[in-house]
Amino acid sequence: MVTGPHVVTLPSGEQVAALGQGTWYLGDDPRRRADEIAALRLGLDLGLSVVDTAEMYGDGASEELVGEAVAGRRDEVFLVDKVLPHHATRAGTVRACQESLRRLRTDRIDLYLLHWRGRVPLAETLAGFADLFDAGAIRYWGVSNLDRDDMEQLYGLPGGHAVATDQVLYNLTRRGPEYDLLPWCGEHRVPVMAYSPIEQGRLLGEPGLTEVARRHGATPAQVALAWVLHRDAMIAIPKAADPEHVRENAAARDLALTADDLETLDAAFPPPRRPQPLEML
């Protein structure tokens, strides 16, 4: 079990690291493979034990990279993977998971997500998740890119209360979930997982962010991560393709933003005043 201040409690009561590692685009370039594996392994050394991947990433290449990186250290990792919506029938979910397990070189996925909502009824996907759970192939299931209305529908289905997370695009420039999705998740004790928490680097030159970074002697990326992590029940999964970047991310856990910092960031990145469609990358 993960312990310490930088943890999030799942509905089951299990605690996981609040800061993990994303792997979108990792595995795409064979020339970077050694650095990417070294980065993931260093992340584990530093306690960034939530590792997120998906069958979509590089058509399985990311999963294969993760499998190599965590070989011999599987029990240190809380492994998150995702099924594509067009695979997410009851039988298709099981088949997709089996293929992901093969690429990952493991016998279990800790948290298996529906990557986004497609045409397959949610009840079918939940049935596939239940089959995988019963077989011991997954420990928990969740969803990704579902907005409040989708979550309410999911919660109304048999077994829907077992949802362990909703993984969504959330960062300083994508604050729409704060209006209604985050409050709903908080009320129902569903942790949120934030992907692209630094907007793939696009927000890092904004003056308000750089001003707060200057106050703390930190980098803008660390401030952006600390801002995501200051929320309760929030897991952030930034990608880091090299060890130096991993160290930078890990240090964000110890950055305590002040009320003045939060006010500066609110002025630079205003919170939503009305419902907004859930954004995706």
C-alpha positions in Angstrom: 0.0 0.0 0.0 1.2 3.5 -0.8 1.5 5.7 2.3 2.3 9.3 3.0 0.7 12.7 2.2 0.7 12.4 -1.6 -2.0 9.7 -1.9 -5.6 9.4 -3.1 -8.0 6.9 -1.7 -10.0 4.8 -4.1 -13.6 3.8 -3.3 -12.3 0.4 -2.1 -10.2 2.1 0.5 -6.9 1.3 -1.2 -4.5 4.2 -1.5 -2.6 5.1 -4.6 0.0 7.7 -5.5 -1.5 11.1 -6.4 1.2 11.8 -8.9 1.8 9.1 -11.6 3.2 8.7 -15.1 1.4 9.0 -18.4 2.7 7.2 -21.5 0.9 8.7 -24.4 3.4 8.8 -27.4 5.9 6.7 -25.4 7.1 3.8 -27.5 6.5 5.6 -30.8 10.2 6.3 -31.6 12.6 3.4 -31.2 15.5 5.8 -30.8 14.1 7.1 -27.6 13.2 3.7 -26.1 16.1 3.5 -23.7 15.5 7.0 -22.3 11.7 6.3 -22.0 12.3 3.0 -20.1 14.8 4.7 -17.8 12.3 7.5 -17.1 9.5 5.1 -16.2 11.9 3.1 -13.9 13.2 6.3 -12.2 9.6 7.3 -11.7 8.9 4.1 -9.8 12.0 4.8 -7.7 10.6 8.2 -6.8 7.2 6.8 -5.9 5.3 7.7 -9.1 3.8 4.3 -9.1 0.6 4.9 -11.0 1.5 4.2 -14.6 -1.2 4.9 -17.2 -1.3 3.5 -20.7 -3.9 2.4 -23.4 -4.2 0.0 -26.2 -4.7 3.0 -28.5 -1.2 4.5 -27.7 1.0 3.5 -30.6 -1.4 0.7 -31.4 0.0 -1.2 -28.4 3.6 0.1 -28.6 3.2 2.0 -25.3 1.9 -1.1 -23.5 4.9 -3.1 -24.8 7.2 -0.4 -23.5 5.5 -0.3 -20.1 5.7 -4.1 -19.9 9.5 -3.9 -20.5 9.9 -1.0 -18.1 8.1 -2.7 -15.1 9.5 -6.2 -15.7 10.6 -7.5 -12.3 8.9 -4.6 -10.5 5.2 -5.4 -11.3 4.2 -5.4 -7.6 5.4 -1.8 -7.3 3.1 -0.5 -10.0 -0.5 0.5 -10.0 -1.2 -0.2 -13.7 -3.9 1.7 -15.5 -5.0 0.7 -19.1 -7.9 1.5 -21.4 -10.1 -0.2 -23.9 -11.2 1.5 -27.1 -14.9 2.2 -27.3 -15.3 0.2 -30.5 -13.9 -2.8 -28.7 -16.1 -2.3 -25.6 -18.8 -4.9 -26.1 -18.9 -7.6 -23.4 -16.8 -10.1 -25.4 -14.8 -7.4 -27.1 -13.7 -5.9 -23.7 -12.5 -9.2 -22.6 -10.5 -9.8 -25.8 -9.0 -6.4 -25.7 -7.9 -6.8 -22.1 -6.3 -10.2 -22.9 -4.3 -8.6 -25.7 -3.2 -5.8 -23.4 -2.1 -8.2 -20.8 0.0 -10.0 -23.4 1.7 -6.8 -24.5 2.2 -5.7 -20.8 3.6 -9.1 -19.9 1.4 -9.3 -16.8 -1.5 -11.3 -15.5 -3.5 -8.3 -14.2 -4.4 -4.7 -14.8 -5.1 -2.7 -11.6 -7.5 -0.3 -13.1 -9.1 -0.8 -16.6 -10.9 2.1 -18.2 -13.4 2.7 -21.0 -11.3 5.2 -23.0 -14.3 7.3 -24.1 -17.9 6.7 -24.7 -18.9 5.2 -28.1 -21.9 3.5 -29.5 -21.7 0.4 -27.3 -24.2 0.6 -24.4 -22.4 1.2 -21.1 -24.2 -1.9 -19.7 -22.3 -4.1 -22.2 -19.0 -2.7 -21.2 -19.7 -3.1 -17.5 -20.6 -6.7 -18.2 -17.2 -7.2 -19.8 -15.5 -5.5 -16.8 -17.4 -7.8 -14.5 -16.2 -10.9 -16.4 -12.6 -9.6 -16.2 -12.9 -8.9 -12.5 -14.3 -12.4 -11.8 -11.4 -13.9 -13.8 -8.8 -11.9 -11.8 -7.6 -10.0 -14.9 -8.5 -6.6 -13.5 -8.8 -5.4 -10.0 -10.9 -2.2 -10.6 -12.6 -0.6 -13.5 -13.4 3.0 -14.4 -14.0 5.4 -17.3 -12.4 8.2 -19.1 -13.7 11.3 -20.8 -17.2 10.9 -19.3 -19.1 14.1 -18.3 -21.5 14.5 -15.5 -24.6 13.3 -17.5 -22.7 10.2 -18.6 -21.6 9.5 -15.0 -25.1 9.8 -13.7 -26.2 7.3 -16.3 -23.4 5.0 -15.5 -24.1 5.2 -11.8 -27.7 4.2 -12.4 -26.7 0.9 -14.0 -26.4 -2.3 -12.1 -22.9 -2.4 -10.8 -22.2 1.2 -11.8 -21.4 2.2 -8.2 -18.2 0.3 -8.5 -16.6 2.9 -10.8 -13.2 3.7 -9.4 -12.3 6.8 -11.4 -13.1 9.2 -14.2 -10.0 10.2 -16.2 -10.5 13.5 -17.9 -8.6 16.4 -19.5 -8.0 18.8 -16.6 -5.4 21.5 -16.2 -5.2 25.3 -15.7 -6.5 25.9 -19.3 -9.2 23.2 -19.2 -11.1 24.0 -16.0 -14.6 23.1 -17.3 -14.9 20.0 -15.1 -14.9 22.2 -12.0 -18.4 23.5 -12.8 -20.3 20.2 -12.4 -18.2 17.1 -13.0 -15.8 17.5 -10.1 -18.5 18.3 -7.6 -20.5 15.3 -8.7 -17.4 13.0 -8.4 -16.7 14.5 -5.0 -20.2 13.9 -3.8 -20.0 10.3 -5.0 -16.5 9.7 -3.8 -15.1 9.0 -7.2 -11.5 10.1 -7.6 -10.6 12.0 -10.8 -7.5 11.3 -12.8 -6.2 14.3 -14.8 -4.5 13.6 -18.1 -2.3 16.2 -19.8 -2.1 18.2 -16.5 0.4 20.7 -18.1 -1.5 20.8 -21.5 1.4 19.1 -23.2 3.6 22.1 -22.3 1.5 24.7 -24.2 0.5 26.7 -21.1 4.0 27.1 -19.6 4.8 30.5 -21.0 1.7 32.2 -19.5 2.8 35.2 -17.4 0.7 34.4 -14.3 2.1 30.9 -14.2 5.7 32.1 -14.6 5.2 34.7 -11.8 4.0 32.0 -9.4 7.0 29.8 -10.4 9.4 32.7 -9.8 8.0 33.2 -6.3 8.8 29.6 -5.4 12.0 29.1 -7.3 10.2 26.4 -9.3 9.5 25.7 -12.9 6.1 26.6 -14.5 5.5 22.9 -15.1 5.9 22.2 -11.4 3.4 25.0 -10.5 0.9 23.6 -13.0 1.2 20.1 -11.5 1.0 21.4 -8.0 -2.2 23.3 -8.9 -3.8 20.1 -10.1 -2.6 18.1 -7.1 -3.9 20.7 -4.6 -7.4 19.4 -5.2 -8.7 16.6 -3.1 -9.0 13.1 -4.7 -7.1 14.1 -7.8 -4.5 12.0 -9.5 -2.2 13.6 -12.1 -0.5 11.6 -14.8 2.0 13.8 -16.7 4.1 12.2 -19.3 7.9 12.3 -18.9 10.1 10.9 -21.6 13.5 11.4 -19.9 14.8 11.1 -16.3 15.4 14.8 -15.9 11.7 15.5 -16.6 10.7 12.8 -14.2 12.7 14.4 -11.4 11.1 17.8 -12.2 7.6 16.3 -12.0 8.3 14.5 -8.8 9.5 17.7 -7.0 6.0 19.3 -7.7 4.6 17.1 -4.9 6.5 19.3 -2.3 5.4 22.6 -3.8 2.7 24.2 -1.5 0.8 26.9 -3.3 -0.4 29.8 -1.2 -3.8 31.6 -1.3 -2.1 34.4 -3.1 -0.7 31.9 -5.7 -4.1 30.5 -6.3 -5.6 33.9 -6.7 -2.9 34.8 -9.3 -3.6 31.6 -11.2 -7.4 32.2 -11.0 -6.9 35.6 -12.6 -4.7 34.2 -15.3 -6.9 31.1 -15.9 -10.5 31.9 -14.8 -12.6 29.1 -13.5 -15.8 28.3 -15.4 -19.0 30.3 -14.7 -21.3 28.0 -16.7 -21.5 24.4 -17.8 -19.0 23.6 -20.6 -18.8 20.5 -22.8 -16.1 18.1 -21.6 -12.9 18.7 -23.7 -10.7 15.9 -25.0 -7.3 15.6 -26.6 
